Amino acid sequence: MSIPVVDLSEFTHGNATQKAAFVQQLGAAYETVGFVAVKNHGIPDKLIDSIYKYVQAFFSLPLEKKRGYEIPGLAGQRGYTSFGREHAKGSDAPDLKEFFQFGQTIEDGEEVGEYYPPNVVVEDLPEFTPTLLEAYRYYEASGKQLLRAIALYLGLDELYFDEHIHNGNSILRCIHYPPITQEPKSAIRAEQHEDINLITLLVGASADGLEILTKQNEWVPVTSLPEQIVVNVGDMLQRLTNNKLKSTTHRVVNPPREHWHTSRFSMPFFLHPKSKMSLKCLDLCIDDAHPKAYPDATAGEYLDERLREIGLKK
């Protein structure tokens, strides 16, 4: 399935007509499919290559080395999380992956009112941490522009999301799906789920496997070109917009048997607001045909609830 393709440069550098067209194109895609492929997204190809190089090097470290970067009590929000610890909401089967998470670094002295644990520095790979920080800032910049377009589509001020995502609780997750060494119990590497956050930016994975669930209740593979990133709506944005924008169910399936010996790497950026942001359904998205669907909650409250549901927090 070819998901809708949008050109972010039309929003950031286009004229008024191009900008308005981009807003409508993006919004319509998020109302119907929930996923788009974005070209001219602003994340340099050279940086993407560097991230993959260091991510592969990290997951190639001996298990005892990697476990030295697994910090108890952080609910997997920083550092390494070992194989099989996370599962999808509503599923008892662990996902067939290990991952490393890198979070916000406050550089302007803002007191954000919540505790961000420090990032875990991988001393075995001195270039790993600074490369992740550089990538994090590029992801943030691209995500901010996309959220500005979403704000306009919703009839909000263009800068509506800016204050909420500045120094927000976003996470860059580096995922490794190891080779399959025996007959798997399931054809699924990561069980069906929806993302928790506002939007997710995914630089093209190292192999196929991502599938989304259509309105016809059919699983279809998602493909994008190497110069594109895939960006989908998360549950927080669906909740805020009272289901106007769709948080699409997706999963990662096992490769064909002839590729079982290969690893799959993926690096989603989960764009979160600050924990104190209200996710109360926008009045603009509530009417007689669409009554309020969710109780009021803050982003922090909702995140805690979901982390418990997926087994990362007790």
N, C-alpha and C positions, 0 to 999 in steps of 0.2 A: 504494500500500500504506500503510495506516495502521499505523504501528509502535505498540507499547504505550505508553500515556501514564501517567505517575506524577506524583504531587503531592508535591513535596519538603517542603512545609509540614507534611504529615502525619508526617514523620520529625522535623523540627526543632521543631515546636510541638504535635504531637499527643499523645494519651495513649498508654499502654503498648500498648494493642491496635492503635491506628492505626500506631504505630511498627513493631510486629512485622509487621503486614500489608504495610507499605511495603517492608520488608526482603525479604519473600518475593516480592512482586510484581516488585521490581527484579531480584533474583537469578534468578528464573525467566525473565525477559525476556533477561537476559544469557546464560543457558545455551542459549536457543533461537534468538533473533534476533540478539543482539549490539548492538542499538540500542534506545534508548527516547527518547520525547519527555518533557521535564520541564517542568511548569508550576509557578508560584510558586517559581522558581529563585533569586530574590533579586538578580538583576542588573537595575538600574532601567532602564525603557524610555527615559527621558530620556538616560541615559548611552549606551545602544545607538545612539540617534539621533545623538548627538555623534560617536561613533566612526565611523559610516558617513559623516558629513559630512566629517570630516578625512581619512579613508582615500580617499574619492573625490577630495578636493582634492589629496592627495599624488600619486596616480596620474595626475592631470591635469597635473602639472608637466612641463616639457620633458624629454626623455630625458637630455640632458646634465646637467640638474639632479639627476635621480634617480640617475644613475650616480655622482654625487658622494657618494652615501650607500651605495655598494657597496664594501665593505671586503675586499680580497683576503686570503685566508688564514683567514677565519672560517667556512668551510664553510657560508655562508648562515645562520649561527646568529644574527647580528645585522645589522640594517640591510637594505638593498635587495638583491634578487637579480633580475637582469634576465631578460627573456622567454626561455623555452626552455632554461634551464640545468638544470632538474631533470627526471628521468624516473623512472618507477615501477620498482621492483625487477623484474628480468627483462625489461625493455623497453628498446629502444634509442631509441624515439621520444620526443622531448622533450614534456613537458606544455605546453599552450598557455596559459601564465600567467606573470605576474611577481608578486613578493611582497615584503613587508617584515616582518622578524621583530624582536620585542621580547622580551627575556628578563628573568631574575630581577635584582632590585635588592636587595642586602643592606642592611637598615636597622637591624638590631639588633646588629651587630658580630660575629655568629657567623662563626667560621672553618670553612667547610664542607669544606675539604680538596681542593677542585678550583678551577680557574681559570674564573671567569665573565668573559668579556670585557665591557667597558662597553657600555651601550646607545648606539646611534647617535642623536644628537639632530638632528632635522630643523629647521634654523634658518629655513628658508623658511616654516614653519608653526609658530609658537611654541606653539600650543595642542595640537599633535599629541602630543608626548611626554608631557606631564602627563595627557592624556586616556587614553593607552594604559596608563600606570601605574595610574590609578584603575580602569580596566577589568580589568587584570591581577589586582588585589587582590580584586575581586568574583568573578572566575572562580575564583581560588584558594579562596575561602571556600565557594562552591557545590560545587566539586570535593571539598573536604575532607569535607563532609557526605555526599556520595554514596559516597565511599570508606569512610566509617564504616559506612554501611549494608551495603556489600559485605563489609566485615570481619565483621560480625555474621552475614551469610548464610553465610560460609565457616567459621563456628565459631571465629573469632579474637576477640581482645579488640577492643572497638569502636574504640579509639584506635591500633590496630596500625599504620596507615599514617601517623599524624600526624607522628612524628619523621622519617620518611623524606621526606615532601613539604614540611616546613617549610624554607624557603629552597631548595627543590628546583629542578631544572634545567628548569622548565616554559617553554614558548614560546607567545607570542601571535603568530599569523601572520595578516597582512592580505593577502589574495589578490585580484588583479585578472585576470580573464579578458577580454582586449580584444575588441572587435567583430571579427567574421569578415568579412574584406574580399575574399576570393577562395574559390573552391571548395576546401574543406579536403580533405587527404589522408585524414583519418580522421573518424569521427563522435564522437571522444572528445576532450574538453578536458583531462581528467586521467585517465590510464590506470588500470586496476583496480589496487588496492593495499590493504594493511592498514596501519593507523597503528602507529608504533613504540612509543608511550608506554603509560602505565597506562590512562587514559581520555581521550577527546577531548570537549570541550564546544564545540558549534557554535551560535552565535546565528544565527537564520534568515538564509539567504543572500538576496541581492537578487533572485535569479531561481531558477527551477527548474533541475534538471539532476542532482541527486544521485540515484544509483541504488545499490541493494545487491543482492548475489548471494544468492539464497535457497538453502536446502538442496536444493531441486529443480533447482538449477543454472539458475535463471531470473533475469534482471535486472528489478527492479521499482523504480519511482521512489519516493522517500521524501518524504512530505509531513508538515509540522507547522504548527500555527497560529502566527500572529505572536507570541503571548505565550508560546510555548514555545521551549525550546532542545533540540537533539538531542544526545544523549550516547551515545557508543559505546565499547566495549572496545577497547583497543590490544593489540599483541603482547606487551608486557611483562606485562600482567595475565594474558593467556592462558598465557604461559610460566610465570608464578608459580603459577597454579592448575592446571597440567598439563592444559590444554585443557578444564577444567570450564567456564570462562567463555569465550565465543567472540569472537575478533577477526574481525569480518565483513569480507569483501572488498567494496569499494565503488569507485565511479568517478564522474566528472562528464562528462555527455554534452553535445554541442552543442545549442543551442536550435533550434526550427523555423526554417526559412529566413526567415520574415517577421520574426524577431527577431535575425537575424544582426548587425544594425547596433547592437545594444545590448551594453553591458558587463555582466559578472557579477562581483559582489563577495562575498567570503566571509571570515569571521573565526573560524577554529577556534583553540581554546586546547588545546595539547597538554600535558597534565598529566604531568610527569616527576618521579620521585623524585630525591634526591641520587645522584650517580654511584656512590657506594660501596654503595648498597643491593644486597643479594643477591637475585637472581631465581631462586635454587634452588627447584625445585618443592616446594611445601608438602607435608609428610608427610600432612596431612589430605586431600590430593587424590590420593594414590597408593594403589592397592590392586591385587589380582590382576587385576581387569578393566581397570584403568587403570595400567599400569606407567609408570614415569618416562619422559617423552618427550623431555626436553631435558638437555643437559649444564649444569653449573653455570656461571653467569656473573654479573657485576655489571651494574647498569644502564648504567654508563659504558662497559663493554666492548661491550655489546650495541648501544648507540647508535652507537659508532664504526663497528662492523661495518655497520650499516644505512646510515649516512651515505655510506659508500663505495659501497654497492650501488646507491644512487639518484643517484650522480654528484656529490654536493655536497662530498665529501672525497676527496682523493687517497691 
